[in-house]
Amino acid sequence: MSDVQGSVDPGYEAVRDAFVRNFTHRGDHGAAVAVYRDGQKVVDLWGGTKDVDGQAPWAVDTAQILRSATKGIAAAVPLLLHQRGQLDLDAPVATYWPEFKAKGKERTLVRHLLSHRAAVPALDRPLTPAEAADGESGPAAVAAQAPFWEPGTEHGYHAQTFGWLLGELVRRVSGRTLGRWVAEEIARPLGADLWIGMPQEETGRVGRVGKVEAPRVPGAITLRPKRAVWAAYDDPDSLTRRAFGAIDPLPDQNDPGYRAAELPAAGGISTARGLARFYAATIGEVDGRRLFAPATVALARTEESAGPDRVLVVNTRFGLGYMLHGPASPLLGPGSFGHPGSGGSLGFADPESGIAFGYVTNGHQKGVTADPRAQALVRAVREAIGQQGR
């Protein structure tokens, strides 16, 4: 494909090959991928169109909405507050947010919010897009919500409510919104192009996103989800549908107002380079700056939740704030931690190899946690580092 731009270091040519095939064989319209190793950028590629439905080329600084890959950036904030001694992960949430103890949630711990064990993945009354974005209705709704199971005993993916839970906790502890905290303490010091709440002056960089169909490959085996999975997504009364439908109707992700809102569950925006740079700084120094101390890395990737997920209806694994490597969300290896976004985006770090990875796309295909385009790129990174050795 002639319009793929950027560079790869020697030994990472397989990543370029996989990226090109994402356009020629896997249905990408516009995308970018970046990889850091030991704090140094080794892959930086982009191609296709800036808008999923347009003709203008993807530029070196084009950014895209991350969907749930936002959660990995958002989760860094409470972990960093803990690292600084400002937040106790084993304290009840109500210690910092008294209203949250309503309706049997008084024993919900801070770590339960981060590991999807808070038992409030859905709302009795979904919020409108305007309410979801106003900064007040979401926290008030999750504080008033009765839990769907005893908090701390099981886990279920908090697809939308995760953002209001973490956002309000951070505001109560730090006095700043989560988006502002990210801008001032993560993005600006790192020089990373990522935002939770897009500034007006940067909006021209963001491409339009949309749904695209993955191409059918002749002779390929089509993997269908288990009956229980598609039944859960098909049933409007299931916890799955209610969790993903906590905002109803679904917001227009191309709306400037949505992009400007601070929605830490699914509204973040980044370049692939910014996402990879962020993860690189969680496991080592990037130009002299590091985010996570080793003990905080351990918190991010030590299993807190595993097994049947009440919402995703498959077995999932979570550390504190991060998805962990497994069949539902394959990353680079057993020690990897990160977060996918439904439709395609993916960011993660792998401490053992020193790899940090970011992939963003404007074409959202079906799937929540294991997009075939992102997985092809991960396999290519694994191949490259396998040939080089550690």
C-alpha positions in Angstrom: 0.0 0.0 0.0 1.6 3.2 -1.2 0.2 5.7 1.4 1.6 4.1 4.5 3.9 6.6 6.1 6.4 6.6 9.0 9.3 4.4 10.0 10.3 1.1 11.6 13.6 0.3 13.2 15.6 -2.6 11.7 14.1 -5.9 12.9 10.5 -4.6 13.1 9.7 -4.9 9.4 7.1 -7.5 10.2 5.0 -4.8 11.9 5.0 -2.7 8.8 4.0 -5.8 6.7 1.1 -6.5 9.1 0.0 -2.9 9.1 -0.1 -2.8 5.3 -2.2 -6.0 5.3 -4.6 -4.4 7.7 -5.5 -2.1 4.8 -5.4 -4.6 2.0 -6.9 -7.6 3.8 -8.5 -6.6 7.1 -10.6 -3.6 6.2 -8.8 -0.7 7.8 -9.7 2.8 6.3 -7.3 4.9 8.4 -5.1 3.9 11.3 -1.8 4.3 13.1 0.4 2.1 15.2 3.4 2.9 17.4 5.7 0.7 19.5 8.2 1.7 22.1 10.9 -0.6 23.5 12.8 0.3 26.6 11.6 3.9 26.3 12.7 4.3 22.7 10.3 4.5 19.7 10.9 1.6 17.3 7.7 1.7 15.2 5.7 4.8 14.1 3.4 4.1 11.2 0.2 5.7 9.8 -1.9 5.4 6.7 -5.2 5.6 5.0 -7.7 8.4 5.4 -8.2 10.7 8.4 -11.9 10.3 8.3 -13.5 6.9 7.9 -15.9 8.4 5.3 -13.5 10.9 3.7 -10.6 11.3 1.3 -8.1 13.5 3.2 -5.0 11.5 4.2 -4.2 10.5 7.7 -1.5 13.0 8.9 1.4 12.5 11.2 -0.5 14.1 14.0 -4.0 12.6 13.4 -5.8 11.5 16.6 -8.8 9.3 17.1 -11.3 8.5 19.8 -10.1 5.5 21.8 -13.4 4.1 23.1 -12.6 1.8 26.1 -8.8 2.0 25.5 -9.4 5.3 27.4 -9.8 3.2 30.6 -6.1 2.4 30.7 -5.2 6.1 30.8 -7.9 6.9 33.3 -6.8 4.1 35.6 -3.4 5.5 35.9 -4.7 8.5 37.9 -6.0 6.7 41.0 -2.9 4.5 40.9 -0.6 7.5 40.8 -2.6 9.1 43.6 -2.0 6.0 45.6 1.6 6.0 44.7 1.8 9.6 46.1 0.1 8.6 49.3 -3.1 10.4 48.6 -5.4 7.5 48.1 -5.8 4.2 50.0 -6.9 1.4 47.7 -8.2 -0.6 50.6 -10.4 2.2 52.0 -14.1 2.2 51.4 -15.1 4.5 48.5 -17.3 6.4 51.0 -14.3 7.5 52.9 -13.7 10.0 50.0 -17.2 10.1 48.5 -19.7 9.8 51.3 -22.8 9.7 49.0 -21.5 6.5 47.4 -22.4 4.3 50.4 -26.1 4.5 49.6 -28.1 1.3 49.1 -25.7 -1.2 50.5 -22.4 0.1 49.0 -20.8 1.1 52.2 -18.3 -1.7 52.1 -17.3 -1.1 48.5 -13.5 -0.5 48.4 -11.5 1.7 46.1 -9.9 -1.4 44.6 -13.3 -2.7 43.7 -13.9 0.3 41.4 -10.6 -0.4 39.6 -11.2 -4.2 39.2 -14.8 -4.1 38.0 -16.1 -5.5 41.3 -18.1 -2.5 42.4 -21.3 -4.1 41.2 -22.8 -1.1 39.5 -22.1 -1.7 35.8 -25.5 -0.5 34.8 -28.1 2.1 35.9 -31.8 1.7 36.6 -32.4 4.7 34.4 -29.9 5.3 31.6 -28.5 8.8 31.2 -29.0 10.9 28.1 -25.8 11.9 26.2 -26.1 15.4 27.7 -26.4 14.0 31.2 -23.5 11.7 30.7 -21.3 14.6 29.7 -22.3 17.2 32.3 -19.9 16.0 35.0 -22.6 15.7 37.7 -25.4 13.4 36.5 -23.1 10.3 36.1 -21.5 10.4 39.5 -24.9 11.1 41.1 -26.5 8.2 39.3 -23.8 5.6 40.3 -23.8 6.9 43.9 -27.6 6.3 44.1 -27.6 3.0 42.3 -28.2 -0.2 44.2 -25.6 -2.8 43.4 -26.4 -5.7 41.1 -24.5 -8.2 43.4 -22.6 -7.9 46.6 -19.7 -5.6 45.9 -16.3 -7.3 45.9 -17.7 -10.9 45.5 -17.8 -11.1 41.6 -16.7 -9.0 38.7 -18.5 -7.6 35.7 -17.2 -5.1 33.1 -18.3 -1.5 34.0 -18.4 -0.4 30.4 -19.7 3.1 30.9 -20.0 3.6 34.7 -16.3 3.0 35.2 -15.7 6.6 34.0 -18.1 8.2 36.4 -16.8 6.1 39.3 -13.1 6.9 38.7 -13.8 10.5 37.7 -15.7 11.4 40.8 -13.2 9.6 43.1 -10.3 11.5 41.6 -12.2 14.8 41.9 -13.0 14.1 45.6 -9.4 13.2 46.4 -7.4 15.7 44.3 -9.8 18.6 43.7 -9.2 18.3 40.0 -11.2 16.5 37.3 -9.7 13.4 35.9 -9.2 14.9 32.5 -7.4 17.9 33.9 -5.3 15.6 36.0 -4.3 13.7 32.9 -3.5 16.8 31.0 -1.4 18.4 33.8 0.3 15.3 35.3 0.6 12.8 32.4 0.2 14.2 28.9 2.0 17.5 29.3 5.1 16.2 31.2 5.4 13.3 28.8 4.8 15.3 25.6 2.1 12.8 24.8 -0.8 13.6 22.5 -3.7 12.2 24.5 -6.7 13.8 26.1 -9.8 13.0 28.2 -11.7 16.1 27.2 -10.5 17.4 23.8 -9.4 21.1 23.9 -11.1 23.2 21.2 -7.8 24.2 19.6 -6.9 20.6 18.9 -10.2 19.4 17.4 -9.1 19.8 13.8 -6.7 16.9 14.3 -9.4 14.3 15.2 -10.7 12.1 12.4 -14.3 11.0 12.0 -15.0 7.4 13.1 -17.7 5.0 11.9 -18.6 1.3 11.7 -17.0 -0.8 9.0 -17.4 -4.4 8.0 -14.5 -6.7 8.3 -13.9 -8.3 4.8 -14.7 -11.9 4.3 -11.6 -14.0 3.6 -12.3 -17.0 1.2 -11.7 -20.3 3.0 -11.2 -18.7 6.4 -12.9 -20.3 9.4 -15.4 -17.9 11.0 -15.4 -18.0 14.7 -18.9 -17.3 16.2 -19.4 -16.3 19.9 -21.0 -18.8 22.2 -24.7 -18.8 22.3 -24.8 -17.3 25.8 -22.7 -14.4 24.6 -24.8 -13.4 21.6 -28.0 -14.0 23.7 -26.8 -11.6 26.3 -26.1 -8.9 23.7 -29.4 -9.6 22.0 -31.5 -9.4 25.2 -32.5 -5.7 26.1 -33.0 -6.7 29.7 -29.7 -8.5 30.2 -27.0 -6.9 32.4 -24.8 -6.9 29.3 -27.1 -4.7 27.2 -27.9 -2.5 30.2 -24.2 -2.0 31.0 -23.3 -0.9 27.5 -26.6 1.0 27.3 -26.0 3.1 30.4 -26.0 6.1 28.0 -29.2 6.0 25.8 -29.3 6.8 23.0 -25.6 6.1 22.3 -23.8 9.4 21.8 -22.4 10.5 18.5 -18.7 10.0 18.9 -18.0 12.6 16.1 -19.9 15.3 17.9 -17.5 18.1 19.1 -19.5 18.3 22.4 -19.0 14.6 23.1 -15.3 14.9 22.3 -14.9 17.9 24.6 -16.6 16.1 27.5 -14.5 14.3 30.1 -15.7 10.7 29.7 -13.0 8.5 31.2 -14.7 5.2 30.3 -14.8 5.6 26.5 -14.3 9.2 25.4 -10.5 9.6 25.4 -8.7 10.7 22.2 -5.1 10.0 21.3 -2.6 9.4 18.6 -1.1 5.9 18.4 2.2 7.5 19.3 0.7 9.2 22.4 -0.9 6.0 23.6 2.3 3.9 23.2 4.4 6.7 24.8 2.0 6.7 27.8 2.4 2.9 28.3 6.1 3.1 27.8 6.3 5.6 30.7 4.3 3.2 33.0 7.1 0.6 32.8 10.3 2.7 32.4 11.8 6.1 31.6 10.8 8.0 28.5 13.1 11.0 28.0 13.9 10.9 31.7 10.3 10.7 32.9 8.5 7.7 34.4 5.0 7.3 35.7 4.7 4.1 37.7 7.1 2.9 40.4 7.7 -0.8 40.3 5.2 -1.4 43.0 2.5 0.4 41.0 3.3 -1.7 37.9 2.7 -4.7 40.2 -0.7 -3.3 41.2 -1.7 -2.8 37.5 -0.8 -6.3 36.4 -1.5 -8.5 39.5 -4.8 -10.3 39.0 -7.7 -8.9 41.0 -10.6 -10.4 39.0 -10.7 -13.5 36.9 -13.2 -16.0 35.6 -16.8 -15.5 34.4 -17.6 -11.8 33.8 -21.2 -10.9 34.7 -21.3 -8.4 31.8 -19.1 -9.7 29.0 -20.3 -13.3 29.6 -16.8 -14.7 28.9 -13.9 -15.3 31.3 -11.9 -12.1 31.7 -8.9 -11.0 33.8 -8.3 -7.6 35.4 -5.6 -6.1 37.5 -6.3 -2.7 39.2 -7.7 -0.7 36.3 -6.2 -2.8 33.5 -7.2 -5.9 31.4 -4.6 -8.7 31.7 -3.4 -11.0 29.0 -5.8 -13.9 28.3 -8.1 -15.5 25.7 -10.7 -12.7 25.9 -8.0 -10.0 25.5 -4.8 -11.3 24.1 -1.8 -8.9 24.7 1.9 -9.6 24.2 2.4 -12.1 27.0 1.4 -13.3 30.5 2.8 -10.2 32.2 1.2 -7.6 29.9 -1.4 -5.1 31.1 -3.4 -2.6 29.1 -6.9 -2.0 27.6 -8.6 -2.5 24.3 -11.4 -0.3 22.9 -14.4 -1.9 21.2 -14.1 -1.6 17.5 -10.3 -1.8 17.3 -8.1 0.4 19.4 -5.5 -1.1 21.8 -2.8 0.1 24.2 -0.7 -2.0 26.5 2.7 -2.4 28.2 4.8 -5.6 28.7 7.4 -5.2 31.4 9.3 -8.4 30.5 10.1 -7.3 27.0 10.1 -3.5 27.6 7.4 -3.2 24.8 4.7 -0.5 24.9 2.1 -0.6 22.1 -0.6 1.8 20.7 -3.0 1.2 17.8 -5.8 3.6 16.8 -8.3 3.3 13.9 -11.2 5.3 12.5 -13.0 2.1 11.3 -14.9 0.3 14.1 -15.4 -3.4 13.4 -17.5 -5.7 15.5 -15.9 -7.0 18.6 -15.1 -5.7 22.1 -11.7 -7.0 23.2 -9.8 -8.8 20.4 -9.9 -6.9 17.1 -8.2 -8.9 14.3 -6.2 -5.9 13.0 -4.7 -5.1 16.5 -4.0 -8.8 17.0 -2.2 -9.1 13.7 0.1 -6.2 14.8 0.7 -7.7 18.2 1.7 -11.0 16.6 4.1 -9.1 14.4 5.6 -7.4 17.4 6.0 -10.8 19.1 7.7 -12.1 16.0 10.1 -9.2 15.9 11.2 -9.4 19.5 11.4 -13.2 19.3 13.9 -12.9 16.5 15.9 -10.3 18.4 15.8 -11.8 21.9 15.6 -9.8 25.0 
